[in-house]
Amino acid sequence: MARTAYFDGTTLKAISLQDFEQWTTLFATGAQTTPQVVASTVAFLYRCIDVRANAVASLPWAIYRGDTEIVSDDVDEMPDELLFMEGIVPLLYRSEMALTLGSRAYMLKLRNRVQIKGLQWLDPSTMEPVWTPKGITGFKRQINKGQSTILAPEDVIYLWLQGASETEPRTPPAQAALNAAQVLANVDAFAAGFFKRGAIKGTILQVPQSASKEQKDKLKSWWTRQFGGGTSTAWEAAVVSSEVVPVVIGEGISELSSANLTNEKREDIATAMGVPHSLVLSNAANYATSQQDTKNFYDQTVLPAGKLIQRALNAQLFGPIGYRFEFRPEQMPVYQADENERATSFAAYVGAGVKPSIAAQILGIDLPEGIDYEDLDPEPQPMQLQPVGMDATSQDDADAQEREAEAARFKRWAAKRKEPDVTAFKSDILSDTDKEALLGHSAAPFGGESIRDWYKAVRLQLDPSDPEAEHRIKLALEAQNATRVEKGLREWLREVFPPGMSEAGIEGWATRLEGGRAKFRDVLERVLIDSSDLGVTVAIDQLGSIGFDYTLVNARAREAASRYSYELVGGITDNTRRALQESVSRWAGNGEPLSALIRDIAPVFGDRRASLIAATETTRAFAQGNRESYRAAGVQQMEWMTANDELVCDICGALAGKMLPIDAPESDCPPAHPNCRCDLAPVVGALEPLQ
């Protein structure tokens, strides 16, 4: 019977033909392994994991206390109470990688007795949850054999891919891709081994049965020496006796170089990992395809992964300490481009006569919580609610319709809530005072033909003996003025950086800033005149029976307010110009998209600045109206008054009760600083004779 020897490229092995059932053992692919091991050797799987982790770690985010943004991803320094967030980006990366590979991720809260000082990444392979009928009661952490510790649940942030099991997470994406990845790993291993053994296929040497053991050993030694040297003998030639018959039984590289097989397995991996094939290989057919693949990747993979991490962080870390963590993908270029397209489509639908509510649903536009699609449609029923100091004949029709629609939207929103909080309804048109009025909680503000009428209507509803009544009326006017200033700032912003402007259009921003200055001055003039009018009206009440020519005093106060509006808008314009110059220069040098510039300059035209301007200038004009009235009535001295609450600052607290002569410099009168809320009161013990 013929004997054979099997040569695998490095070793010659004697095998009898009847033992060839051992081939299945000789050519077996090996045992199953873990996603972590395979990912370290299969480039495509490694890249898919890296793409997912990088995408989640790169999502824009912000941290809020209530509705107030405290910090965002683009800041250089964290506030002291959030210093533990400094390493959040690598933690987000590692969390997504761990979830992709093994369905679990863990972080340890490092804290002292007072606060959290940092976050430490924990290797998921060292962690084991301790389950009881009541749920997780701790986490067993074992780094070395025989050494373990139990961590309390409140000290650990744990993230799981939830499945049907109560105590086990679902299969991780990398595990689902494992079979396809192993095929690619085996192809790579075969190719490496093929060249290692001199690029020689598996071969059987068949010799006569009569060959002695010595002859076989010599043949084995010679063949191994001749062809077992790896790539160094790949091109060697040899002479073999005709009685020795080499029989090739293995395959070479050409038989496994199937592009279809490789692409098919890559597609399987990409599908399991939720990463578009084109995103990993950068082989999209065109730009439009690339953009769509990127958006699908974020919609279907990155954002769901981000929401899982966001929910866990809020429930286990930020919520208990009074904060809220939130990813903001809408700031990314891929979504901003999509929003611009949808905005254009929305305008086209509405322009063609389609109801806004229908157009929004067609385009899949998401609305804020508590807002229905029907709220987008204009409300046909009119409602009489007007800004302070403006009567129906002077109010622009378009503004009136906009205000009526906003009031109707607010009422629908409030109707869905048992005890609506007016501050939770965000509006660019209605102030909180307006909303309270719509709910019937206070007298309708600014509903008369003049400040005096409105003041009398509100004053009647307040306690006559309340010393703070007049101050609270001034604060109501201040709130309305803040709404006006904020709206004026937004209109100014649209003038300087109009919607749809290209990057090339940035160059003319300074000219457009000056062009919008006159409109904003009109807003400031109205704010100052109304505040001055209220100051005169309050002075009439303060002076009681002491009479003076109200009409003349009011005219003087208004004239002074109008003059000051030019000075005020000039200062605001100068400050705005400096801030914009810095932002535009910074943007021009950092290569960021136009949206980043708009986001950077938004606070310059935002609600905080509007509130600061309104508070400061309402106080200034109100005090000016007071002084004009006191002077006309013969008052010689005034007393500095502060609000009796915890918000009074050290500066104003020290000025409380200070006596001022009627002709004191304006710099010695309220406001003492930006955002000052102080008032004046007349000292009527000694009066000059009235002229």
C-alpha positions in Angstrom: 0.0 0.0 0.0 1.3 3.5 -0.9 2.5 5.6 1.9 2.2 9.4 1.9 3.8 12.4 3.7 1.9 15.7 4.1 3.9 18.9 3.8 2.3 22.1 5.1 5.2 24.3 4.2 7.3 23.9 7.3 6.9 20.3 8.4 6.7 17.0 6.6 4.2 14.7 8.3 3.8 11.0 7.5 0.1 10.0 7.1 -1.4 6.7 5.8 -4.1 7.1 3.1 -6.6 5.3 5.3 -6.1 8.0 8.0 -7.1 10.9 5.7 -10.2 11.4 7.7 -7.8 13.4 9.9 -7.9 16.1 7.2 -10.8 17.7 8.9 -8.6 18.2 11.9 -5.6 19.3 9.9 -7.6 22.1 8.2 -10.0 23.2 10.9 -10.3 27.0 11.3 -10.0 27.0 15.1 -12.2 27.8 18.1 -14.5 30.8 18.5 -12.9 33.9 20.0 -14.1 37.2 21.5 -15.0 40.5 19.7 -12.2 42.2 21.4 -9.6 39.8 20.0 -11.0 39.7 16.5 -11.4 43.5 16.4 -7.6 43.8 17.2 -6.8 41.9 14.0 -9.6 42.7 11.5 -9.1 46.3 10.2 -12.7 46.8 9.0 -14.3 45.8 12.4 -11.7 47.9 14.2 -12.5 50.9 12.0 -16.3 50.5 12.5 -15.9 50.5 16.3 -13.6 53.6 16.1 -16.1 55.5 13.9 -19.0 54.9 16.3 -17.0 55.9 19.4 -15.6 59.0 17.7 -19.0 60.1 16.5 -20.6 59.8 20.0 -17.6 61.6 21.6 -17.8 64.4 19.1 -21.5 65.2 19.6 -22.0 68.8 20.8 -23.4 69.0 24.4 -24.5 71.4 27.1 -25.2 71.2 30.8 -28.3 73.0 32.2 -29.6 74.0 35.6 -33.3 74.2 34.9 -33.6 76.0 31.6 -30.3 78.0 32.1 -27.3 76.8 30.2 -24.3 76.5 32.5 -21.6 75.2 30.2 -21.2 73.6 26.8 -18.6 71.6 24.9 -16.9 74.6 23.3 -15.8 76.3 26.5 -12.1 76.5 27.5 -12.7 76.1 31.3 -15.3 74.4 33.3 -17.0 76.1 36.3 -15.7 74.9 39.6 -18.8 72.8 40.4 -18.4 70.9 37.1 -14.7 70.4 37.1 -15.3 66.6 37.1 -16.5 67.0 33.5 -13.1 68.0 32.2 -12.4 64.4 31.0 -15.8 63.7 29.6 -14.8 63.4 25.9 -12.5 60.3 26.4 -15.1 58.8 28.8 -17.8 59.2 26.1 -15.4 57.5 23.6 -14.6 54.6 25.9 -18.3 54.2 26.9 -19.5 53.8 23.3 -16.6 51.5 22.5 -17.4 49.3 25.5 -21.1 49.2 24.7 -20.3 48.2 21.1 -17.9 45.5 22.1 -19.5 44.1 25.3 -22.9 45.9 25.9 -21.7 47.3 29.2 -19.8 50.4 30.4 -18.9 51.6 33.9 -17.6 54.8 35.5 -16.7 55.5 39.2 -17.7 58.8 40.9 -14.6 60.1 42.7 -15.9 62.3 45.5 -15.1 63.9 48.8 -17.7 64.5 51.5 -19.1 67.5 49.7 -19.0 67.0 46.0 -18.0 64.9 43.0 -14.3 65.5 42.1 -13.9 63.4 39.1 -14.9 60.3 37.0 -12.8 57.2 36.7 -13.2 54.7 33.9 -13.7 51.1 35.0 -12.8 48.1 32.8 -16.1 46.3 32.2 -14.4 42.9 32.4 -13.6 43.6 36.0 -17.2 44.4 37.0 -20.0 42.1 38.0 -23.4 43.5 39.2 -24.8 42.0 42.4 -28.4 41.1 41.9 -31.1 40.5 44.5 -34.9 40.4 44.2 -34.9 44.1 44.8 -32.5 44.8 41.9 -28.8 45.7 41.9 -27.4 46.2 45.4 -23.8 46.7 44.4 -21.0 45.9 41.9 -18.3 43.4 42.5 -15.0 44.6 41.1 -12.1 42.1 40.7 -8.8 43.2 39.3 -6.6 40.4 40.5 -7.6 36.8 41.3 -8.7 36.5 44.9 -8.9 40.3 45.4 -12.3 41.9 45.0 -14.3 44.8 46.4 -17.9 45.8 46.4 -18.9 49.2 45.1 -22.1 50.9 46.1 -24.7 51.5 43.3 -24.7 55.3 44.0 -21.0 55.4 43.4 -21.1 53.8 40.0 -22.5 55.0 36.6 -23.5 51.9 34.7 -24.6 51.8 31.1 -26.2 48.7 29.5 -27.7 47.8 26.1 -31.1 46.7 27.4 -32.5 43.4 26.1 -35.3 41.0 27.0 -33.4 39.7 30.0 -33.8 41.4 33.3 -30.2 40.7 34.5 -28.2 40.5 31.2 -27.7 43.0 28.5 -28.5 42.2 24.9 -25.9 41.0 22.3 -23.4 43.8 21.5 -23.1 44.9 17.8 -19.5 43.6 17.6 -20.7 40.1 18.7 -23.3 40.1 15.9 -20.5 41.0 13.4 -18.1 38.3 14.8 -18.8 35.5 12.3 -18.2 37.8 9.3 -15.1 39.3 10.9 -13.7 35.9 11.6 -13.9 35.0 7.9 -11.8 38.1 7.1 -9.5 37.1 9.9 -9.0 33.6 8.6 -8.4 35.0 5.1 -5.7 37.3 6.5 -4.2 34.4 8.6 -4.1 32.1 5.6 -2.4 34.7 3.4 0.2 35.4 6.1 0.9 31.7 6.6 1.0 31.0 2.9 3.9 33.4 2.5 5.5 32.3 5.7 5.8 28.8 4.2 7.4 29.9 1.0 4.2 30.5 -1.0 3.9 26.7 -1.4 0.5 25.0 -1.3 -0.2 22.1 0.9 1.5 19.0 -0.8 1.5 15.2 -0.4 4.7 13.3 -1.3 3.8 9.8 -2.5 6.6 7.2 -2.5 6.8 3.5 -3.3 5.7 1.2 -0.5 9.0 -0.5 -0.7 10.9 2.6 0.3 12.8 2.0 3.5 12.5 4.2 6.6 16.0 5.5 6.0 15.0 6.6 2.5 11.9 8.3 3.7 13.8 10.2 6.4 16.3 11.4 3.9 13.5 12.6 1.6 11.8 14.3 4.4 15.0 16.0 5.5 15.9 17.1 2.0 12.3 18.4 1.2 12.1 20.4 4.4 15.5 21.9 3.9 14.7 22.7 0.3 11.2 24.3 0.7 10.7 24.9 4.4 12.5 28.2 4.6 9.5 30.4 4.2 9.7 33.3 1.6 13.5 32.8 1.4 12.9 29.6 -0.6 9.8 30.7 -2.5 11.5 30.6 -5.8 13.7 27.6 -5.3 13.9 24.7 -7.8 14.6 21.1 -7.1 14.9 17.7 -8.8 12.7 14.9 -7.5 12.9 11.2 -8.5 10.1 10.0 -10.7 9.3 7.5 -8.0 8.4 10.5 -5.7 5.0 12.0 -6.8 4.1 15.4 -5.2 0.3 15.8 -5.0 -1.0 19.3 -4.4 -4.0 19.3 -2.1 -4.1 22.9 -0.7 -5.2 26.2 -2.1 -3.2 29.3 -2.9 -3.8 33.1 -2.6 -5.5 33.3 -6.0 -8.3 30.9 -4.9 -9.1 33.1 -1.9 -8.7 36.5 -3.5 -12.4 36.8 -4.1 -13.5 40.4 -4.0 -17.1 39.3 -3.7 -16.4 37.3 -0.5 -14.5 40.2 1.1 -17.1 42.8 0.2 -19.9 40.6 1.3 -18.4 40.1 4.8 -17.6 43.8 5.1 -21.2 44.6 4.3 -22.2 42.1 7.0 -20.0 43.8 9.5 -21.1 47.2 8.6 -24.8 46.2 8.9 -24.3 44.7 12.3 -22.3 47.7 13.5 -24.8 50.2 12.1 -22.1 52.0 10.1 -22.6 52.7 6.4 -20.0 50.9 4.3 -19.2 54.1 2.4 -18.4 55.9 5.7 -15.7 53.4 6.6 -14.1 53.2 3.2 -14.9 56.7 2.0 -16.1 55.3 -1.3 -19.5 57.1 -1.7 -20.5 57.5 -5.3 -20.9 61.3 -4.9 -21.2 64.1 -2.4 -25.0 63.7 -2.0 -24.7 60.0 -1.3 -22.0 60.7 1.3 -24.2 63.4 3.0 -27.2 61.0 3.1 -25.1 58.1 4.4 -23.7 60.4 7.2 -27.1 61.6 8.2 -28.5 58.1 8.2 -25.6 57.0 10.4 -26.3 59.7 12.9 -30.1 59.2 12.8 -30.0 55.4 13.2 -26.9 54.7 15.2 -25.1 57.7 16.8 -28.1 59.5 18.2 -29.8 56.4 19.8 -26.4 55.5 21.3 -26.1 59.1 22.6 -29.6 59.2 24.1 -28.8 56.0 26.0 -25.7 57.5 27.5 -27.5 60.8 28.1 -30.3 59.1 30.0 -27.9 57.2 32.1 -25.8 60.2 33.0 -28.8 62.3 33.9 -30.4 59.6 36.0 -27.2 58.6 37.8 -25.0 61.7 37.8 -26.4 65.0 36.9 -30.0 64.7 38.0 -29.2 64.1 41.7 -27.0 67.2 41.9 -29.5 69.5 40.1 -28.2 69.6 36.6 -29.2 68.2 33.2 -26.8 66.9 30.5 -28.0 67.2 26.9 -26.5 66.3 23.5 -27.2 69.0 20.9 -26.8 67.3 17.5 -28.8 70.1 15.8 -25.6 72.2 15.9 -23.7 69.8 13.7 -23.2 70.8 10.0 -25.0 67.7 8.7 -28.2 68.7 10.6 -27.9 72.4 9.9 -27.8 71.8 6.2 -30.8 69.5 6.5 -32.7 72.2 8.6 -31.9 74.8 6.0 -33.4 72.6 3.3 -36.5 71.8 5.4 -36.9 75.5 6.2 -36.9 76.3 2.5 -39.4 73.5 1.8 -41.6 74.7 4.6 -41.7 78.2 3.3 -42.5 76.9 -0.2 -45.4 74.8 1.1 -46.8 77.6 3.2 -46.4 80.1 0.4 -48.4 77.7 -1.8 -51.3 77.8 0.6 -50.6 74.7 2.6 -51.4 75.1 6.4 -48.2 75.4 8.5 -49.4 72.5 10.6 -49.7 70.2 7.5 -46.4 71.4 6.0 -44.6 70.7 9.3 -46.0 67.1 9.5 -45.1 66.5 5.8 -41.5 67.5 6.5 -41.3 65.7 9.8 -40.4 68.8 11.8 -40.1 68.1 15.5 -41.8 70.6 17.9 -40.9 71.5 21.5 -42.6 69.7 24.3 -46.1 70.9 24.9 -46.5 72.4 21.4 -48.9 70.8 18.9 -48.8 71.1 15.1 -52.1 73.0 15.2 -50.4 75.7 17.2 -48.5 76.7 14.1 -51.6 77.8 12.3 -52.7 81.5 12.8 -55.5 82.1 15.2 -58.4 83.9 13.5 -59.9 85.3 16.8 -58.5 88.7 17.7 -57.4 89.5 21.2 -56.8 92.9 22.7 -53.4 92.8 24.3 -51.1 95.7 23.6 -47.6 96.8 24.6 -47.2 99.6 27.1 -47.4 103.1 25.8 -48.9 102.1 22.5 -52.5 102.5 21.6 -54.4 100.5 19.0 -54.1 103.1 16.3 -50.3 103.2 16.5 -49.7 99.5 16.7 -48.5 97.9 13.5 -51.1 95.5 12.1 -48.6 92.8 11.5 -47.3 93.0 15.1 -50.8 92.9 16.4 -51.6 89.7 14.5 -48.4 88.1 15.6 -49.1 89.0 19.2 -52.7 87.6 19.0 -51.5 84.3 17.5 -48.9 84.0 20.3 -51.5 84.7 23.0 -53.7 82.0 21.5 -50.8 79.6 21.4 -50.0 80.3 25.1 -53.6 79.8 26.2 -53.7 76.4 24.4 -50.5 75.5 26.1 -51.8 76.6 29.5 -55.0 74.7 29.1 -53.1 71.4 29.0 -51.5 72.0 32.4 -53.1 71.9 35.8 -50.9 74.7 37.3 -49.0 76.2 34.4 -45.7 77.9 35.1 -45.6 80.9 32.8 -41.7 80.9 32.8 -41.8 77.5 31.2 -43.5 78.8 28.1 -40.8 80.4 26.0 -41.9 83.3 23.9 -40.2 86.1 22.1 -43.4 88.2 22.1 -45.1 87.8 25.5 -43.5 88.7 28.7 -44.2 86.7 31.9 -46.4 89.6 33.0 -48.4 89.3 29.8 -48.8 85.6 30.4 -50.0 86.1 34.0 -52.6 88.5 32.6 -53.8 86.0 30.1 -54.3 83.5 32.9 -56.3 86.1 34.8 -53.7 86.1 37.7 -53.2 89.9 37.4 -54.7 93.0 35.9 -54.1 93.2 32.1 -50.9 95.2 31.9 -50.6 98.1 29.6 -54.1 97.8 28.4 -55.1 101.5 28.7 -54.5 104.4 26.5 -51.5 105.7 28.6 -49.1 104.8 31.3 -51.3 106.8 33.8 -54.4 104.7 33.0 -52.5 101.4 33.3 -50.8 102.6 36.6 -54.2 103.5 38.1 -55.7 100.1 37.1 -52.9 98.1 38.7 -52.6 100.4 41.7 -56.2 99.8 42.6 -55.6 96.1 42.9 -52.6 96.4 45.2 -52.7 97.0 49.0 -52.7 100.8 49.5 -50.5 100.4 52.5 -47.9 98.3 50.7 -44.7 100.3 50.6 -43.4 98.1 47.8 -46.4 98.5 45.5 -44.9 101.3 43.3 -41.6 99.4 43.1 -43.4 96.3 41.9 -45.2 98.3 39.2 -41.9 99.6 38.0 -40.6 96.0 37.8 -43.6 95.0 35.7 -42.7 97.8 33.3 -39.1 96.7 33.3 -40.2 93.1 32.3 -42.2 94.5 29.4 -39.3 96.7 28.4 -37.0 93.7 28.4 -39.3 91.9 25.9 -39.2 95.0 23.7 -35.4 95.3 23.8 -34.9 91.6 23.2 -37.2 91.8 20.1 -35.3 94.9 18.9 -32.0 93.2 19.4 -33.2 90.1 17.4 -34.3 92.4 14.5 -31.0 94.1 14.6 -29.2 90.7 14.5 -31.3 89.8 11.4 -30.3 93.1 9.8 -26.6 92.5 10.4 -26.5 88.7 9.6 -29.6 88.1 7.5 -30.9 84.5 7.2 -29.4 82.6 4.4 -26.4 84.8 4.2 -23.3 83.1 2.7 -19.8 83.3 4.2 -18.9 85.9 1.6 -21.6 88.2 2.9 -19.9 88.5 6.3 -17.6 91.3 5.0 -20.3 94.0 5.2 -21.5 93.3 8.7 -20.2 96.7 10.1 -22.1 98.7 7.5 -25.3 96.7 8.3 -24.8 97.2 12.0 -24.9 101.0 11.5 -27.9 100.6 9.2 -29.9 98.9 11.9 -28.9 101.4 14.6 -31.8 103.8 13.9 -34.5 101.1 14.3 -33.0 100.0 17.6 -32.9 103.6 18.8 -36.6 103.9 18.2 -37.1 100.9 20.5 -34.9 102.4 23.2 -36.7 105.8 22.9 -40.0 104.1 23.5 -38.6 102.3 26.5 -37.1 105.5 28.0 -40.2 107.6 27.4 -42.6 105.0 29.0 -40.2 104.6 32.0 -40.0 108.4 32.3 -43.8 108.7 32.1 -44.2 106.2 34.9 -41.7 108.1 37.0 -43.7 111.2 36.6 -47.0 109.4 37.4 -45.5 107.7 40.5 -44.2 111.1 41.7 -47.8 112.5 41.5 -48.9 109.9 44.0 -45.9 110.4 46.2 -46.5 114.2 46.4 -50.2 113.8 47.2 -51.8 117.3 47.4 -48.7 119.2 46.2 -49.6 120.3 42.8 -47.5 121.1 39.7 -47.9 121.5 35.9 -48.0 117.8 35.0 -48.2 118.4 31.3 -45.1 120.6 31.3 -43.1 118.3 33.5 -44.1 115.3 31.4 -43.0 117.1 28.2 -39.6 117.9 29.8 -39.0 114.4 31.0 -39.9 113.0 27.6 -37.6 115.4 25.8 -34.7 114.4 28.1 -35.5 110.7 27.5 -35.5 111.2 23.8 -32.1 113.0 23.8 -30.6 110.3 26.0 -31.7 107.6 23.6 -29.2 108.9 21.0 -26.4 108.7 23.6 -27.5 105.3 24.8 -27.8 103.7 21.3 -24.3 105.1 20.5 -22.8 103.3 23.5 -24.6 100.1 22.8 -23.5 100.2 19.2 -19.9 100.7 20.1 -19.9 97.8 22.6 -21.7 95.6 20.0 -19.2 96.5 17.3 -16.3 95.5 19.5 -17.8 92.2 20.4 -18.7 91.4 16.8 -15.2 92.4 15.6 -13.7 89.9 18.1 -16.1 87.1 17.1 -15.7 87.6 13.3 -11.9 87.8 13.6 -11.8 84.6 15.7 -14.1 82.9 13.3 -12.1 83.9 10.2 -9.0 82.2 11.7 -10.4 79.0 13.1 -12.0 77.5 9.9 -15.4 76.7 11.6 -18.7 76.9 9.7 -20.8 80.0 9.6 -23.2 78.5 12.1 -20.4 78.6 14.7 -20.1 82.3 14.2 -23.8 82.9 14.5 -23.9 80.8 17.7 -20.9 82.8 19.1 -22.5 86.2 18.6 -26.1 85.2 19.6 -25.5 86.3 23.3 -24.7 89.8 22.1 -28.3 90.1 20.8 -29.8 87.7 23.4 -32.2 87.9 26.3 -29.6 88.3 29.0 -28.3 91.5 27.5 -31.8 92.7 26.8 -32.8 92.2 30.5 -29.6 94.1 31.6 -30.4 97.1 29.3 -34.0 97.1 30.3 -33.4 97.0 34.0 -30.7 99.7 33.9 -32.4 102.1 31.6 -35.9 101.7 33.1 -34.3 102.6 36.5 -32.5 105.6 35.0 -35.5 107.1 33.0 -37.9 106.4 35.9 -35.6 108.3 38.3 -35.3 111.1 35.8 -39.1 111.4 35.6 -39.2 111.5 39.5 -36.7 114.3 39.6 -38.4 116.5 37.0 -41.6 116.2 39.1 -39.9 116.8 42.4 -38.2 119.8 41.1 -41.4 121.3 39.7 -43.1 120.7 43.0 -40.4 122.5 44.9 -38.8 119.5 46.6 -35.3 120.3 47.8 -34.1 116.8 48.9 -34.6 113.2 47.8 -34.0 109.9 49.6 -32.3 106.9 48.0 -34.6 103.8 48.2 -33.7 100.2 47.8 -35.9 97.1 47.4 -36.5 95.3 50.7 -35.4 91.8 49.5 -32.4 89.5 49.4 -31.4 90.6 45.9 -30.1 94.0 47.1 -26.3 94.2 46.5 -23.7 95.6 48.8 -23.4 98.8 46.7 -27.1 99.7 46.9 -27.5 98.4 50.4 -24.9 101.0 51.5 -26.8 103.8 49.7 -30.2 103.0 51.3 -31.6 106.2 53.0 -28.9 108.5 51.6 -30.2 112.1 51.2 -29.5 113.8 47.9 -30.1 117.4 46.8 -32.6 117.9 44.0 -29.8 119.2 41.7 -27.4 116.3 42.5 -25.4 115.2 39.5 -27.1 112.4 37.5 -24.2 110.1 38.3 -25.2 110.3 42.0 -28.7 109.1 41.3 -30.0 105.6 40.4 -28.9 103.5 38.7 -25.8 102.9 40.8 -24.6 100.1 38.6 -25.9 98.0 35.6 -29.0 96.1 36.6 -29.7 98.4 39.5 -33.4 98.5 40.7 -33.2 101.4 43.2 -35.7 104.3 43.3 -36.0 107.9 44.7 -38.5 109.3 47.1 -39.2 113.0 47.8 -38.4 114.6 51.2 -41.4 116.9 51.6 -40.6 118.5 55.0 -39.4 121.7 53.5 -40.4 122.9 50.0 -39.4 125.9 47.9 -42.2 128.3 47.0 -43.8 127.3 43.8 -43.3 129.7 40.9 
